[in-house]
Each structure stands twice: as C-alpha cells, then as structure tokens.
C-alpha cells in the first residue's frame, strides 16, 4: 500500500472513530484553537513588542522571552494539583479570564514594569492552567478507539492557529500599522499601534473561550468504543493494540466541575479519608497475570460473583518512583539524548525570538514576517501524516537522528543567500525536518519509559529543555545586538516616498535588503555571521548524536532493574502528532498526559481497582516495544 493511500485510510478511519462523541470534545477543539492563537500571537510578537514599544534592548528582550517560557512550564508543575481539584470547566474559566485581562493590560500600558508583571504573573499562570486541562479534557471525552486520532486533531488545530495568526499579524503590522490614527492619543497607545492591537486580539479569543467554557456539559461522557478487547481499529495506526495489551478501566468524574481524580474507595463507601484521592481502575489485560495479588483477588471475587476488591498492595511513593528511575541505565541514556538535542530544539526559539527582528532590520519593516512564519504550520499540517505513514518501519532513534540534520542545516540557506526568500527557504526546510523527527520524539520518549513511570520519566527528562530556554533567549538577544542591531531603520523609512518603496522591493529581490549605494551605516546587518552561529549551534546536536550513538541508543534490558516493568506490545497510548516539542506548551501537555498514565498505572498496582466506572470507558494502558 502506498504511503498516500495509507495516510488516507488512517484519516478516514479516524474520522469515523469520532462518530457519537459528545459535543464537549468538539468544544475542547474550539477552545484549543482559541488558546493556541492567543499563545502564538504573543510568542511571535513578544520580543518585537518589548523592543519597539517599550525600548527594551535586544539582549534583555531575549532574557525576558526565556524567563516567560520557563515560567510557563514551571507554573504548570506547581499548579498541577490545583487543576486536579478545580476540574475542567473551572480551570478553563480562570485561564481565559486571566489571559484576556492580562493581555489587555499589556497592550494598553506604557509602563515596562506593569508589562513584565502581567507577562510573568497572570499571563503565565493562565497558560499553565489552560494548556494541560485541555489535554485532560480530550482524554475524558474519548475512548481507546478514538483517543489517538483525537490527539492528532488536537495538535493539528494548534498548528492551524499558528497558521492563522501569521496572516493576521501581517495585517496588523503592515496594513494597520498606525492603528486608528487618533490624533488626540500618543503614537504608541493601544488604538494607534498595529502591534498593540495585534496583541489585544488575543483578548477577543480569550473572551470567546470564556463563553464557550461556560457551555461545557457537566455530565458529558464518551460513547462506548465500537470495538473492544484485542481488536484493532482498522486502518488507524493511532488505535492499534496487540493481543497482549492490557486495558485499564478508569473512573472519571461525570462532571467537569468535579475533581479530575475521583474519591478513594473508602470515601466512595461513605467513609472519610485524609489521604489524597486516587483514581479507581481495574487492570483487565495480560499485565494482570504478572500481579499475583490482583490475579488472586480477581479470581476470588469472580467466584463470589462480585467485582474484584482492592488488594493490600500500596502504590509506590513518588520519591521511590524517582529513585527507581534514576537507578535505571535507560533513563541516563535518554537524559543524555535530551541534553544532546537541546541545541536542535533551540532553533524553534530562534524562529520566534531572532528571525522576526532580523527580517525587519535586514529587509524592511514591511517584510511579511507572519506570512513567512506560516510556512511552518502549513507544512506541518500537510507533511506529518505522510511522514508518519512513510517512516513507520524505522526506529524512533534513527528517524530523530537523520531528520535532525534537515532541521539543523536549514539556517545555512540564509548564510548562503542572505535574502528575503532565503528566510522562507529556511522556514520550509526547518519544517520538513520537524515533520520527520519531532512527532517521533514523544513516541520515542514513551516507548522507552517503563510502564507506570511515564510521568516521572518525562518530568525528569524535560529538565534540560527547561534549563536551556533562558540561555537560548540570551543568545538570541546577544547575536542580534552584535550582528543586526536596531538602529531606527523603521523610523527612518517613515518619510520615504515611492522611490523608497521601489528601492526596498529591488533590495528584497537582489538580497541587499535596505542597503543601496550611499546608504548610511545604520542599515548594516551581518545576517551571514548571525545565522552561521545559529546553524553551527543547531548542527552540533545531530553530530553529537552520531558520535555518541553507541552509548545513548536505547538497548534491551535498560530498565531490567525496575520491578514490574513489562513490555508486552507496541505503544498505543500517546501516539499523537506531537509537533515542535521544543515549545513549552507542548512539553507541558506531554508531561500532564504522561502523568495521568502514571497515575493510572500506580492505581492499578495499588489494588484500588475493583469499583465500577462512571463512564464505562476503557482506555489502553501504555506499552512500549523493546528497542534494540
């Protein structure tokens, strides 16, 4: 079967799998579109806003950009328990309320201090509440037959929002540059600045999101899957299950207002408990055979015609789980891989923080930076399904390694030609590489993580990326200040007539940017040196993978010391289109999703299973195939 036909069959089967889904699943998709637009419209314009509207230096703008991205994820970890108890609807309401109000203040204020307080306070808290709870919402409103495809749509919607904001960004910055031109207001006021109006457009998205969140159904439940047991959903690689895969039946709260983790068994029977609530679930598949306590309890309950009761086993503590992971050879291999590929992932931060300023300073303030950026999400939406179908038979590690070269070499388009069209070629080549290796990174992470340790594993392994976000922002600012400084180019062009516009067009076509015979020095921008440094930093990652693959490549037995680690079949849960995992929002989604899987596995080991489920949904336990 050709890759195109296979991709079409997967797409068709995925759409059919959504039949009968509650409307709340589609509301989550709408909320994801609104939230993603709000996020990308800020991430793409933040460093420009700080420099153009608040006169922050390139270096300091890069620092604040890095701090913002780091805090976004840090707050997510800190507020994780809060999300569990607030529930879906309350978390979303607070998120959209904080996001809309903080962005309005940021767009209207003239104070740099107020801007930073809003940016690093309410705005990042809003993101840390909204991002993971939407992932949880998708899990709640789906079953094992359509969950993988639902996450695929989830990430496609994220890229659709990125595509949309690029076009809107150019409309505000070029077509509506001076806003409403109200003479009584300052030039850099909200109504007289296209950049500020573009930032404020996220308030409209948040307001709509706030209204949509109010309509979430408190009793929505996913439909029962059409095919259960070990049957596969025909044609869908996101729903494949092996005959030996285990099922975990999870009790989810019937209301979005209810806590995301249900009450304990004693609480369900009318008792009280001061312990933290744990999810109720039942281990149904082959993994139950590996747990004698669960097996004996199930057999006894079956003989009496009752549901299996909980065993006396206690779930492993969080600290003990961390110790077990740290003692495993496989974790240190994976952690080394995370460190090695940090530079590869940092190129996406340069796409946000470095490229827009470089384009405006080298090729003119009317350069369509948003349209050029939109090449990235457009190609991701188009290529990810095809690349996934074509590269299914290749190992995750190899796809990440060789696909990384394509992304890493992309900055050298600007080095070779240093023209406006070369920046488009840079984004296109970067996107092709991303479509190849980035979706496989999350599958790679989950495929080597031991069962029941996905949450701890992902959280610990994400540390290098969080630590690198601030240095990447600092490097971006330092490179811009050294090789492409802001010398008032845009302000000097305001009085240009038709001759100036013609010269800009000629400069873009010939690669000379704004420069022309007789132009003063302020228009100098050494883009070749800037992007050579970025390219070499990025290229260091796949080269280091090549040199160290003997030690960092996953091997059988990496987690042999972890008790209860079983790998009976291929990965089923989490096989989604994980696009650009260097983005803090996507990292946070992945960590929360894998944390839920870890909670489910821990609950099954504790024997808290045995009570019925509120939804009747059965979700597959995460499994991973041994990688040699």
N, C-alpha and C positions, 0 to 999 in steps of 0.2 A: 504494500500500500504506500502511495506517495505521501510525503510529509504534509502537503497541502490537503489531501483528502483526509488524512488522519486528524489534522487540526480542525477540519470542518466537522468531522464526526464527533470529536470531543466537544466542540462548541454546541452542536445540535443536541447532543445528549445532555449537556449541562443545562441548556435552556429548558429542556423537558423535565429535568430533575427539580426545577423550581416550581412546577405546577402544584397549586394548592398551598403554597407558602403564605403565611399570614402577611397582611399588608404592612405590618410593622417592620418586616425585613426590608421592604422597599422604602419605607420611611428612613430606615438606617442608611440606605444607599443615598437618599436625598441629603441627609444630614452630613454624610461623608463628603459629598460634593461641595456643600456649603463650607464646611470646616476646612477642607483642603484648599479651596480658593482663598479663604481667609489666611491660611498659613503661608501659601506660596506667594501671595501678594505682599506679605511682609518680608519673607526671607529674601525675595528677589530685589526688594527696594530698600532694605534696611540700611546698608552701608551708603547707598546714594543719598538717602534721606538725612542720615547723620552728617554727611559732608556738605551737601548742597543747602540744606535748610537750617542746620544748626552749627555749621562751620567746625565740625569735628575733624581732626586730621585723619588721613588715611590709616595710619597705624592704630590710633585709638578707636576708629570705627571698626577695624578688624578685630580688635580686642573685645569690644562690646558685642560684636557679632558672635564671637566664640563663646563668650560668657552666656549670652542668651541661649544658644543651642545646648550648652552643657546643663544649664539650669532647667531647661525644658524637660530633659530626661531625668535629672536628679529629683526634681519635684515629683515626677511620676513614681519613682521608687518610694519616696517619703509618703506620698498620699495614697499609695496602693490600698492600704487598709481602709481609708476613708471611702474609697469607691465601693468596696465590698458592702459597706453598711448603708451608703446613700442609695444605691440602686441605680438603674439605668436612667430613668427619667430625671430624677433629682440631679444627678451628676451632669447630665446634658444641659439642664436648665441653668445651673450655676456656671457651667463652662461658657455657654453662649452669652450669658449676661455679663460675666467678667470680660470676655473677649471683646464684645461690642463696646462696652463703656470705656475700657482701657484704650482701644484704638481711636475712639472719638477724642479722648483727651490728648493722645499722642498727636493726632492730626491737627488739633486746634491750638495746642500750647506753643508758646515761644520760648519756654524755659527748657534748657537742656536737662536740668535736674529732674523736673517733672516728667520729661520724656523717659529718662532712664528708670525712674521709679515705677512708671507704668509698664515699661518694657520688661523689667526684671522681676516685677511683682505680679500684679493681677493677670497680665498677658500670658506669662509662662505657666502660672497656676491653672489658667483656663485651658491651655493646651494639654497639661498633664492630666486634667480631669476628662476632657473630651476624647482624646485620642484612644486610650485603652478601653474606655467604656463602649465605644462603637465596635471594637473588636469583640468584646464580650457580648454585645447585642447580636452580632452575626452568629456567634456560637449558640446563643439562646434560641434564636428563631429559625434554626436549621436542624436537620438530622444528618446522619452519617452519609446518606446518599447524595446530598447536595451541598454539604458544607464546603468541600474543596472548591467547587465551582463558584459558590457564593463569595469566597475569599478572592477568587480570581476577578470577579466583577468588582469587588471592593477595591482592589488595587488598580484596576483599570479606571475606575471612577476617579481615584486620586490623580492619575495622570491626565485624565480629561480635564480636571480642574486646573492643573498646571498649564495645559494647552490653552484653556480659555483665558487665564489671567495674563498670559503673554500678549495676546492680541489686545486685551483691554488696557494693559499697561502702556502700550504704544499709543493707543487712542488718547489717553490722558496726558502722556508726556510730550507728544508731538502735536496732535490735533487740538488739545485743550490745555496747552502749556501754561497759559496765564489765567486759567480758570474763567471766572465770570467778569474779570476786569472791572471790578467795582472800585471807582476812584477814591472813595472815602476810606477804603481799607488798605493796609500795608501790602506790599507785593508778596510777602511770604506768609500771608494769612491763609486760612483754610480755603476760603472761597476764591482766592486769587492765585492759587498754586495747583497745577495739574498733579504734581507729585503728592501733595497732601490730600487732594480729592481722591486719588487712586488708593491711598492708604485708608481713607474713610469709607471707600466702597466695601471694605470688609465689614463695616458696621451694618450695612444693609443685609449682607449674607448672614451675620450673626442674629439680626432681628428676625429674619425668616426662619433661621434654625431654631430660635427660641419658640416661635409659634408652632412649628412642626413638632418640636419635642413635647409640647402640651397635648398633642393628639395621639401619642403612643398609647396603645391599648394595654390596660393593666393586666388583662388575663390572656394575652396572646400566647398561643402555644404552637410549636411547629407540627405539621402533619406527620403521621407515622410514615416511615420510609416504605416505598413500594416493594423494595427488595431487601431482605434481611439475611441473617446467617452469614455464610461464606460466599454468597452470590455477589458477582461484580455488577456494577452499573455499566452496561455495555458501551464501549466506545469512550469512556471517560477515564483518563489517567489520574484524575483527581479523586476517584472513588474506588480504586482497585483495592481489593482486600484479599489476602491469602486465606487458604482453608484453615490455617493455624492461627490466624489473627484473633486477638481477644477483644471482647466487647466490654465496655464499662457503661453501666446504666446509671445515669446521673440524675439526681433530683434537683431540678431547677425551680426557683420560686415562680409562682404563677403571675406575679405582678412585677412590673418594672420598679415599683416603689419598694419592693421587698429587698432584703439583703441579698447580695449575689451568692453568698454561701449560706445554705439552709441551716436550720437549727440542728442541734445534736440529737442523738437518739433519745436521750433522757428528757430533753425539752419537748420532743415530739410526743412523749408519753405523759406529758403533764408535769414532769419534774422540772427542776431548775438546775442550772449549771453555770458556774462562773468561768468555765473554760471557753475559749474561742470556738465559735461554731465551725463545724466541719461538713464538707459535702457528703451526702449519702449516696452510695453507689453499690453496684453489685458486679463482681467480676464473673463474666459468663464464659469467656473463651478458653483457649488452651492454657493460658497462663494460670488459670485456677488449678490446674493439675500440678503446678510447681509449688503450690502453697498448701501443705498438708492441713493446716488449721482451717483454711477456707474450705478445702475439699471435705474434711470430716464434718464441719458444721453444716455444709450444704447437704451432705448425704443424710445426716440426722434429721434435718428439717424436712427434707423430701420424704423421708419415711413417715413422718408425722403429718404429711400433707400441708406443711407450713412453709412460709418463706424462710430462707436461711437466716439464722440470727448472727449477730456480731460475735467475733471471736475475742479472745483476751489479748490479742497482739496489739501493741501500741505502735502508732506511726513513728518513724524515725524523726528525731528532732531536727530542726533546721540546722543547728550547729553541727550535729553528727553527719547530716547530709553533706554539708560543706566539706567536712573533714574527709569523707569518703571520696568525694570528687577530687579533692586536692591530692589524695594518695594515688590516684589513678594515672597511669602513663598517658592514656589517651587525652586527658584534659590538658596536660602540659604540651602535648603535640598541637592540640587545637589552639591553645593560648598563644603558642609561638606563631602559628599561622595567622592569628588575629593581629599580632604585633607586626608581622612582616607585611601584611596587606593594608595597614593603616594608610600608607602613602598613596596606594592605589585609590582608596576610597576618598582621600582628601581632595582629589581632583574635582569632585562634585561640589565641594565647598568653594573652590575657586570659580566654579560655574556661577555661583551666587554672588560671592564677595569680590572677586577680582575681574572677571570678564566684563560685567556691565560698565564699570568705571573705565577700563581700558578701551572699550569700544567707543564710548562717548568722547574720550580725550584724544584718541588716535584718528577717529573717522567722523567726528562731529556730533553735536548734541541731538540731531535728528536721526541718528542711526537707529534703525528698528530693533533695539536690543530685545524687546519682548518677543517679536516675531522670530528672531533667530533662536532664542531660547526654546520656543515652542517646537522646534525641530526635535528636541529630546523627547518630550512626552508623546509626540505624534509617532515617532519611530518605535518607541517602546510599546505602544498600544498595538502597532502593526506587527512587530517582529517577535515579541515574546512568545506568542502561541506557536509561531513557525519554528523558532529556535528550540523551544521546548520539545516539539514533535521530532525535529531532526536529530537532536542530541540526546535523546532518551537513553540510548545504549552506551553512552560514555560515562565514565566515573566522574563524580562531582569534583574531585580534586583536580583532575586533568582539564575539565571544562573551565574551572576558575583560573587555573594557571595560564592556559593558552588564550582564553578570552581576555584575560587581563592585559596581554600585550597590545591588543587592539585599542583598548581604552587608554593605556599608558602612552602609546605613540601618537595619540590624537593631537596634543598640544604642538607637535612639530609641524603641523600644517601652517600655523601662524609664524613659526620660526622660518619656514621656507619661503613664504609668500608675503606675510605681513600686510594683508589687505582685508577689506571687509568681508569678501566672500570666503577668505580662508578661515575666518571665525565661524562661519556657517559650516564649513567642512570639518572644523574641529568638533563642533557640537554633534554633527552627524556621525563621525567616526567614533566619538565617545559613546554615543547612544547605541551603535551597533555592538560594540564590545560589552556595554552594560546589559543589553538584551540577551547576550550569550551567557555571561558569568554571574550577574547579580541574582537572577532568580534561583540559580543553583546554590548560592551561598547559604540560604536558610535551610534548604533541603540537606545540604552538607552538614550544617550545624546539628539538625535534628537526627540525621541518620547515624551520627557517631555518639550522640548523647545517650547515656544509659537510661533505660526505662525508669520512670519515676524520678529522674534527676534533671529533667529538661529545664525547669525553672531556675534552679540553682546554677546549672551549667551555663545557660545563656546569660544570666545576670553577671556571673564572674567573668565570662569570656568577653562581655561587652565593655569591660573596663578600659582596655586600650583605646577603643574608639572614643569614649567619653573624654579620656585624658588628652587625646590628640586634637579635639575640636578647638580648644583655645589656642594652642600653638599654630594651627593652620590659619586661624584668623589673624594672628600676629604676623605670620609670614606673608599673608596676602597684603596687609597694610604696609609692611616694610618694603615689599617689592614695588608696590605702586608709588610710594614716596620716592624710592630710589630711581626708578626707571620710567615712570609715567606719572609725574606729579600733576596736581591740579593747579594750573596757572591762570585760571579765569578764562579758559577758552570759550566756554559757552557765553559768558557775559560779553566778551569782545565781539562775538558774532551777532549780537542782537541788532546792530545797526547796518549789517550787510544788506545790500540790495540784490538784484537779480544776478549781478556779476559774481557776488559771493556765493550764491546758491549754485551757479554753474561751476565755479571752481571746486566746491565741495563734491559735486557729482563727478567731476573729472578726477578728483583726488581719490574717490572711492573706487573708481574703475581702474585706475593705474596703480593703486596700492600706496599712494603717497599721503593718504589721509587729508588733513587740513593743510599740509605743507605745500608751499608754492614758492617760486623764486621771489626773493625779497621778504618772505615772511620772517618775523622775529623769532627768537629762540623759544619763547613760551610754548610754541606748538610742538616742540620736540617730545617724542615718546619712543623710547627704545623698547619696542614690543618684542623684538627678537631675543634680546637678553632676558627679559622678564619671563617669557614663555619657555625659553631654554631651561631656565632654573626650575620652573614648574614641571616641565616634561621630564627632566632628569630625576626629580624627586619622585614623580609618579612611576617612572620606569624602574626605579630601584626595587619596587615590590615584586613584580614578576621575575626579575633577575634573581632576587634573593630566594624566591620560591624554587627556582631552577637549581640554585646552588645548595639549598638545604632540604630538597625534597626527600632525600634519603632518610632524614631524621623526622621531618614533620608530616610525611604522608601517613594517613591512618593505616593501622595494621590490625589484623585479627588478634584478639587477646589483650587489647589496650585496656579494657575495663574488666579483666578477668578477676581482679581482686575485689570487685564490688559484688556483694552477695545479692542474689535475687535478680541479677541482670540477665535478661533473656532477649534474644534477637530472633524470634521465630519467623518473621516475614518482612516484606518491604515496607517502607514508610507509607503510612496512609494519612495520618493527620498532619495538617500544616503544609500540604503540598499546594502552595498557592503562589501566585505571581508576586514574589517579593521584589519589588522594583526599587533600586537605589537604597540599599540598606545602610548607606552612609548617612542617610537623612535621619535626624534624631526622632522624628515622628514615627518612622517605620521601625526603627530599633525598639522604641517603646512599645509599639503594637506587638512585635515579635516576642518581647520579654513577657508581656502580660499574657499573651496567648499560651506560651510555653509554661508559664507559672500556673495557669489553670489546669493544664495537662498534668503538671507535677502534683497539684493538689488532688486531682482525681486518682492518680496512682498511689499517693500516700494514703488516701482514704481507703482504697481497696486493700492495701496491706494491713491497715489497722483493724479490718474486720468490722468497720462501722456500716458495712453493707447490710442489705437484707430488708430494709424498709422499701416500700414501693416508691415509684417515681411520680412526680406531679405531672410531668409532660408526657411520659410514655416514650420519650425519645431514647434511642440507643446510639451512643457515639463510639467510634472505634478507639481503642487505646493506641497510643503512639508506639510504633515499632520501627526498628531500623535494621537494615540488612548489614551484614558484616562486610566491611570494605577491606580489600586486600591490596 
